[in-house]
Amino acid sequence: MLNRLDALKYFCIAAETLQFRETAVRMSVSPQVVTRVIAELEDELGTLLFLRNTRNMQLTEFGEHFLPQAQQYLLEGEKLFAHAKQKQSDMSGVVRIAVLRLPENDAILAELVKKCADYPRLRIDWRVDFAKLHLIENQIDIGLRVSFEPDPLMIVRKITEMQDKFVISPKLLAKLGQPKDLNDLQKRFPVSNLINVDTGRSWGWPVNDELHLFPKQQRFVTDDPYSELAAVLAGMTCSLVADYMCNKHLANGDLVELFPDIPRKRWQMYLYRSQRTITSPHVLKVFDWLTEILGKYYYQKNER
């Protein structure tokens, strides 16, 4: 199959040198390849480009008219690729990012925006609470998720591990007393739970691989983890809440952890990007920046 762009390069060099052998040297191919490519180009155009005999070669009338057009076409192509390369080196373009909502979201975004300040052509499309957007359909470049196992088709950087914690307000705990065990908790304590928006059903409490509870005394249900946390802080319910959301409230005494010795599932928080044949440099740079920024908030906390 004729590669028209390469064929035009062969033609322009042959028109300049009027020698297939010299053309072959410049293109690092055999003279036979040059002969074949020119013949295919002439067949494609439906007319001869060169008049050739054993002693010399010259352009046909059509070849003379075709040459400046071919040269201009190649020149425009070089400009096009040079412009694209320049855009990449200038950190130009949009990076679409989908993240789950984090307590430190504003601080994380502020640091990212600060790093982008030196690159005025770099644009950020920041989607919060859209961590499960379809990568291809929504053209997502980078995402942040929490799950048990990352998608094997993604390029992943693990940020930290986290787990859920049973938490309750001191006020509600003082009112009801310390629960004896999980059965007592489910029987006597008002609880909250998250709704799976895809099914409309409760997620339950996935405590560990052997224990997944579905409490009956649900006083508050929601599809928003932060609304659930608000209900716990207000003393309305107790619940199983992600540690990255409740740790600061445990530290300042607004919440109390229940059953800390019960084994809990470990979740992975990870940054990801899709596997592509070519990933733009500005996407890779933002991926590195986010890895660094998230590390400030989560690597150190995980080591304590």
C-alpha positions in Angstrom: 0.0 0.0 0.0 1.4 3.4 -1.1 2.5 5.7 1.7 1.7 9.0 0.0 3.7 11.1 2.4 6.9 9.0 1.9 6.2 8.8 -1.8 6.2 12.6 -2.0 9.5 12.7 -0.1 11.1 10.3 -2.6 9.7 12.3 -5.5 11.0 15.7 -4.3 14.5 14.3 -3.6 14.5 12.5 -7.0 13.4 15.7 -8.7 16.3 17.6 -7.0 19.0 15.0 -7.7 17.6 13.6 -10.9 19.2 10.3 -9.8 17.4 7.4 -8.2 20.7 6.1 -6.8 21.4 9.4 -4.9 17.8 9.4 -3.8 18.2 5.9 -2.4 21.4 7.0 -0.5 19.6 10.0 1.1 16.5 7.9 2.1 18.7 5.0 3.3 17.0 2.5 1.0 18.0 0.5 -2.1 17.6 2.1 -5.6 15.0 -0.7 -6.3 12.8 0.7 -3.5 13.0 4.2 -5.0 12.1 2.9 -8.5 9.1 1.0 -7.0 7.8 3.9 -5.0 8.0 6.4 -7.9 6.3 3.8 -10.2 3.5 3.4 -7.6 3.1 7.2 -7.3 2.9 7.6 -11.1 0.3 4.9 -11.1 -1.6 6.7 -8.4 -1.5 10.0 -10.3 -2.2 8.3 -13.6 0.7 10.0 -15.4 4.5 9.9 -15.7 6.6 12.2 -13.4 10.0 11.4 -15.0 11.3 10.7 -18.5 14.2 8.2 -18.1 16.7 6.5 -20.3 20.0 4.8 -19.7 22.0 8.1 -19.6 19.8 10.7 -18.0 16.5 11.5 -16.3 14.3 14.6 -16.4 10.9 15.8 -15.1 7.9 15.6 -17.4 5.8 18.7 -17.9 3.3 17.3 -15.3 6.2 16.5 -13.0 7.4 20.1 -13.1 4.0 21.5 -12.2 3.5 18.8 -9.5 6.9 19.4 -7.8 6.1 22.8 -6.1 2.7 21.4 -4.9 4.5 18.4 -3.4 7.1 20.6 -1.8 4.4 22.8 -0.3 2.5 19.8 1.0 5.6 18.5 2.8 6.4 21.9 4.2 2.9 22.2 5.7 3.2 18.8 7.1 6.5 19.7 8.8 4.9 22.8 10.2 2.0 20.8 11.5 4.2 18.3 13.4 6.5 21.0 14.6 3.5 23.0 16.0 2.2 19.9 17.8 5.6 19.1 19.2 6.0 22.7 20.4 2.5 22.6 22.1 3.6 19.5 24.0 6.9 21.0 25.1 5.0 24.1 26.2 2.8 22.1 28.5 -0.3 23.1 26.5 -3.6 21.3 26.6 -6.4 20.1 28.9 -6.0 17.4 31.7 -9.3 15.9 32.7 -9.2 14.7 36.3 -12.0 12.8 38.2 -11.6 12.5 42.0 -13.6 11.4 45.0 -14.3 14.1 47.5 -11.6 14.3 50.2 -11.5 16.4 53.4 -8.4 18.0 52.0 -9.8 18.6 48.5 -9.5 22.4 48.6 -5.9 22.2 49.8 -5.0 19.6 47.3 -6.5 21.6 44.4 -4.8 24.8 45.6 -1.4 23.1 45.5 -2.1 21.7 42.0 -3.3 25.1 40.7 -0.1 26.7 42.1 2.0 24.2 40.2 0.1 25.0 37.0 0.6 28.8 37.4 3.8 28.7 35.3 2.1 27.1 32.4 -0.6 29.4 31.1 -1.6 27.1 28.3 -2.3 24.2 30.6 -6.0 23.7 31.5 -7.4 21.6 34.3 -10.9 19.9 34.1 -11.5 18.9 37.7 -14.5 16.6 38.4 -15.3 16.0 42.1 -17.4 13.0 43.1 -17.1 11.6 39.6 -14.5 9.0 40.4 -16.3 6.3 38.5 -16.8 8.2 35.2 -16.1 6.1 32.2 -12.5 6.7 31.2 -13.0 6.6 27.4 -16.5 8.1 27.1 -15.6 11.0 29.3 -12.0 11.3 28.1 -10.7 11.1 31.7 -6.9 11.4 31.8 -6.3 10.9 35.6 -8.5 9.7 38.4 -8.4 9.0 42.1 -10.2 6.1 43.6 -10.6 3.9 46.7 -11.3 0.2 46.1 -10.1 -3.3 47.0 -8.2 -3.9 43.8 -7.3 -1.5 41.0 -8.4 -2.2 37.4 -5.5 -4.2 35.8 -5.9 -2.2 32.6 -4.9 1.1 34.4 -1.5 2.5 35.2 -1.7 2.9 39.0 0.2 4.7 41.7 -0.8 3.6 45.2 -1.3 6.5 47.5 -2.1 4.8 50.8 -4.2 2.1 52.4 -7.2 2.9 54.5 -10.0 1.2 56.4 -13.4 1.9 57.8 -14.0 2.6 61.5 -17.0 2.2 63.8 -17.6 5.7 65.1 -20.1 7.4 67.5 -20.4 10.8 69.1 -19.5 11.0 72.8 -23.0 12.3 73.5 -24.8 9.3 72.0 -22.3 6.9 73.6 -23.0 8.5 77.0 -26.7 8.1 76.5 -26.7 4.5 75.4 -23.6 3.1 77.1 -20.8 1.1 75.6 -22.1 -1.7 73.3 -21.1 -5.2 74.4 -20.5 -6.5 70.8 -21.7 -6.0 67.3 -25.0 -7.7 67.9 -25.7 -5.3 70.8 -24.7 -2.4 68.6 -27.2 -3.5 65.9 -30.0 -4.0 68.4 -29.8 -1.0 70.6 -28.0 1.7 68.6 -29.5 3.9 65.8 -27.3 3.6 62.8 -26.7 5.2 59.4 -25.9 3.6 56.1 -24.9 4.4 52.5 -27.1 3.7 49.6 -25.8 2.2 46.4 -27.0 4.6 43.8 -26.9 1.9 41.1 -29.2 -0.5 42.9 -31.0 1.7 45.4 -30.1 -0.7 48.1 -28.0 -0.4 51.2 -24.2 -1.1 51.0 -24.3 -2.5 54.5 -21.2 -2.6 56.6 -18.4 -4.6 54.9 -16.4 -5.2 58.1 -14.0 -7.8 56.8 -13.9 -10.8 54.5 -15.9 -13.0 56.9 -18.3 -10.3 58.2 -20.7 -8.1 56.2 -23.5 -6.6 58.3 -26.8 -5.1 57.3 -28.1 -3.3 60.4 -31.8 -3.1 60.9 -32.1 0.0 63.1 -31.3 2.5 60.3 -32.3 6.0 61.3 -30.4 7.8 58.5 -29.7 6.7 55.0 -27.9 8.6 52.2 -25.9 8.3 49.1 -23.4 10.9 50.4 -20.6 9.8 52.8 -20.2 13.3 54.1 -23.8 13.6 55.0 -23.6 10.3 56.8 -20.6 11.6 58.7 -22.6 14.8 59.6 -25.3 12.6 61.1 -22.8 10.8 63.2 -21.2 14.0 64.4 -24.6 15.4 65.3 -25.2 12.4 67.7 -28.0 11.0 65.6 -26.4 7.7 64.6 -23.3 5.6 64.8 -21.8 4.1 61.6 -18.9 2.6 59.8 -17.0 5.5 58.2 -13.8 5.7 56.2 -10.8 6.6 58.3 -9.6 9.4 56.0 -12.9 11.1 56.7 -13.2 10.6 60.5 -9.5 10.5 61.8 -9.4 14.3 62.5 -12.7 14.1 64.4 -11.4 11.1 66.5 -8.2 13.1 67.2 -10.0 16.2 68.5 -12.6 14.2 70.5 -15.7 14.8 68.4 -16.0 11.1 67.7 -15.1 7.9 69.6 -14.0 4.7 67.9 -15.9 1.5 68.8 -14.4 -2.0 68.5 -10.9 -1.0 67.3 -9.6 -4.5 67.7 -12.1 -6.1 65.2 -10.2 -6.7 61.9 -11.3 -4.5 59.1 -10.9 -4.7 55.3 -8.0 -2.7 53.9 -8.9 -0.5 51.0 -6.4 1.1 48.5 -6.5 4.7 47.6 -4.7 5.1 44.3 -4.1 7.5 41.5 -4.6 6.1 38.0 -4.4 6.9 34.3 -5.4 4.7 31.4 -2.9 2.8 29.3 -2.4 4.6 26.0 0.1 4.2 23.2 1.1 7.8 23.6 0.4 9.9 26.7 0.9 13.6 26.4 3.7 15.1 28.5 1.4 17.5 30.2 -0.8 14.6 31.4 2.3 12.8 32.8 3.5 16.0 34.5 0.1 16.5 36.2 0.1 12.8 37.2 3.5 13.3 38.9 2.3 16.5 40.6 -0.8 14.9 42.0 1.2 11.9 43.3 3.5 14.3 45.1 0.7 16.4 46.5 -1.4 13.5 47.7 1.7 12.0 49.3 2.0 15.0 51.6 -1.5 14.3 53.0 -1.6 10.5 53.0 1.8 8.8 52.9 2.9 10.4 56.1 -0.4 9.8 57.9 -0.2 6.1 56.9 3.2 5.8 58.4 2.2 7.1 61.9 
